[in-house]
């Protein structure tokens, strides 16, 4: 087990492994341009230059990921009656029920509705184009965390997950993925089965989670709060807003407080975006050293 974290393990493998009895030397640190293998950025790695070295590092990355990851999924964390809390408007009554009536509470991404002390059993977050998982600064590092990304290589060595002790097996979604269709092949997308590739960014994080929960034998019922699918149509379930209502057999969808997709005022939106902006600025600065 890599007790010092993925980066130290990466260093050990790259430095001490050999190809054809020749040592491959690598340094771990901040690189002006991260090594890129098969389109997946390897943050903070220098060296491993040349075809053989890159090949070795690619193998090392795969080994590290499978050694460090938790062989657990959502079905191992959520059982019984589940509340799924989206980022749309909820009522005070909704919040009271969420915090007191369910065996498992699932929240997404930057968890707009979360307040200190609220119930949180599982945090599901999707990797952004800037390379971080929203909301990691809000949820305790011990809370089970389910990453969503377009490639496993973008997950296992991500800086924002290094301090988390309970990262579950990632859910992969992109246009080319062979992931099973949503909700067991329910026909609700323009007369067709709902596949990930039917919208620019695949299913929303919420739809992915609901689909997984709906097929889990450990889940008895699902209560959906703060989700109204009134956003832009770049997600499959926003393109077909009746998808969840028609296909999620265990779901009870509670009406949102209003029809807005994001009910926060402008000040709250700006304030909540600062952690992402600061993180992006840090990455820009460190990339030059």
N, C-alpha and C positions, 0 to 999 in steps of 0.2 A: 504494500500500500504506500502511496506517495505522501508521507506524513508532512512534508514541507511544502506541498502544493504543486500544481501542475508545472510551473516554470522551473522549479528546482529539478523535478523529474525529467523535464525536457532537456535541461542542461546535462544531467547525468547520462541520458541515453545518447545524445548527440556527441558528447565528448568521449564516452567510454566504449561505445559500440564500434564495430569495425566492419568494413566491407573488404573482402579478399585480404584479410589480415593487415589492412592498412588503417591506421587510426584516422578518424575524422574529427578535426578540432572545430569547436564552435564556441562563440561567446554569447552570453545572454545579457541583453541590456536594451536600451532604447535605440531603435534604428531609424535613420532618416526616412527610409522606405521599407516597410515590413516585407519580408520574404513572402511571395505569393505562390502557393502550390494548388494547381487545379482551380484557380479562381478564388481560393479561400485565404484571406489575409491571416498571417501568423504574426500577431502583435508582439513586439519586444524581442525579436530574434535576429541576431546578426550571424554571419558566417554561413555554414552549410552551403557554400557556393559550389557550383559544378553539378553536373547531372547526378553523379553517384551520391554526393552529399545531400542534395535536395531529396533524392529518393529515400535516403536513410531518415532524414528528418520527417518526411511524410509518413513513413512507417512508425516513427517515434510518436508522432501526433496521434495516430490511430490507437497505438498501444496505451498511451496516457489517458485518452478519452475513455476507453473501455475499462481501464483499471480504476479510474476515479469516479465514474458516474454511478448513480444509484440505480440498481436494477429494479426500479419501482415506477409505476405509473399512477395515473389519477385514481384508478380503481382500488389501489392499495391505501389510499389516503381518505377518500370520501366514501362513506357507507350510510345506509339508512335514508333519512330525509335530508335533502340538500337544498341550500339556498344559493342561487347564482346571482351575484350582484353586478350589474353592468355599471356604466359610467354616466347614464342618463339620470334625469330627475327622479328622486324618491320622496316619499312623504315621511313625516315624523312617525306615523304608525308603522310604515314599512320598516323603518330603522329599528323600532322596538321589537318587531317580529323577527327580523334578521338576527338580532342579538340574543334572542331568547328561545326560539322555537325549533331550531334545526341542529342536526348532528354534525353537519359540515357546512361551512360557508366559503364559497369560492369568489374571489375578486380578480379583476383584470388590470393589466398594464399599470397606468399611474394611479389607479384606484381613487378616482375623483370623489367618490362618496365615503371614503374611509376617514374616520376620526379616531384619535388615540383612544384605546379601550374598546373599540368595536370588535366584533367577532371576526376572526380570520383563520381559516383552517388551511387554505391552499391559495397561493398567489400564482396566477398564470400570466406570463408576460411575453410579448413578442419583440424580437430583436429589431431595432430601428435601423434605418440606412446609415445612421451615424455610428452604429456599432455598440449600442448599449441597450439594456433592458429597462424600460420605464418602471418606476415605482420601487426599485430595489432599496431606495433610501427610506421608504415608508414602512416596509415590512421587516420584522425582526429576522436576523440571519438564520435562526433556527426553524422558521416557518417553512414547510415544504414548498418548493418552488418548481413550477413546471415551465421550462423555456419552450418557446415556439420560434422556429427559424426556418429558413429555406434550405439549410444544409447543416448537418451535425458538426462540421468542421468550424462553423462560425460560433458554436456554443461552447465547446469544451475548454477553450483557453481564453474565454472572455474575462476581462478585468473585473467587470461588475459582479461576477459570480464567484470570484476567488474566495471570498470570506463566508460564503454560504455553505452550511453543513448538510443540507438536505435537498440537493438538486435532483429532480426526477429525470427519467428518460425523456429526451426532447420529443416534441411533436413536430414533424416536418411537413411544411406546406409550401408548394410552389406550382407553377403551371406544368412542370414536367414530372412532378412526383407521382409515384405509383400508389399513393395513399388510397385507402378504400374510400368510396363515395360517402358523402355525408348521410347520416341517419340510415345506414344500412341499405342504401340504394333507393330511398324514397323518391318517387317521381314528383317533383315540385318545382322544377326549374325550366319553365317554358315547355312543359310536356316531356322533359328528359330527366334522367337521374342527375342528381346534383354533384358535380365533380369540382375539384379545386380549381381547375383551369378555366372555369366559366366566367371569371372576372379577373381584372388586372392583378389584384392582390389576394386572390383566393378567398376562402371563407374568413370572416372576422374571427378574432381570438375567442369571442363569446360563442360563436357557432361551433367552432372546433371543440371547445370544452363541453358544450351541451351535447354534441354528437357522441363524444366519448362517454359521458355520464349516462346518456340514454341507453347505451348498449351494455353498461356494466351491470352484472347480476347482483352486485353489492348495493346498488342504489335502488331505493324503494320509490321515491318520488322526488321531483325537482320543482322548486318554486323560483320563478324568474322575476327579478326586480331590476328596475333602472335600465331596461332595454326596450326600445321602440322601433329600431331599424329605420329611422328617418334621416340617416346620414347619406352621403354620396354613394353612388352605385359601384364603387370599385371593389367591393366585397360581394361574394356570391349571395349572401343572405340579405344584403342591402339592395341588390339588384332584384331579388325575389323576396320581398319583405314578409311574405306569408310562409316562407320555407319552414321556420321553426314551429310556428303554430300548427302547420299541417303535418309535420313529420316527427316531432319530438313526442313520443307516446307517453312519456312520464311527466311532461312539463305542464305546469300551471303558470300562465303568464299574467302577472299582476300589472294592471295599467300604470303607466308612469304618471308622475304628478302633473305633467303637461306634455305637449307634443314636441317640445324642443329635444334635440339630440344631446346638446350640452347646455345645461341650465345655469352654469356659473356666470357671474358678471365678468366684465373685462379685466378688472383688477385681479380677481382670483385666477383667471386664466394666465395672466402675465406672471404672477407670483409663482404659480405651480410649474411654469415652464423654465424657471431659473436654474434648478438643478441640472436640467438637460443642457441648457446653454453654457453653464459653467463647466460641465463635464466635457462638452465639445471643445471649449476654449482650451482646457487643459491638454486635451489630445493634440490640438493644433500646435500648442507651444512645445510639448515634449517631442513631437515628431521632428523638430529641428535639432535635437540634441542626441 
